[in-house]
Amino acid sequence: MVTPKEIDSLIDDMSKIIANSINLAVHPSLDKDDINKYLQ
């Protein structure tokens, strides 16, 4: 399957948005600045 090159960056950005949303929902005491520390 052939996809455009920008799909990789789009999927990476969307996965970070989804992960941050889940982290904020599950751990409401975390700050938005601290959440990115937990993403690898």
ABEGO torsion letter per residue (X at the ends): XBBBAAAAAAAAAAAAAAAAAAAAAABAABBAAAAAAABX
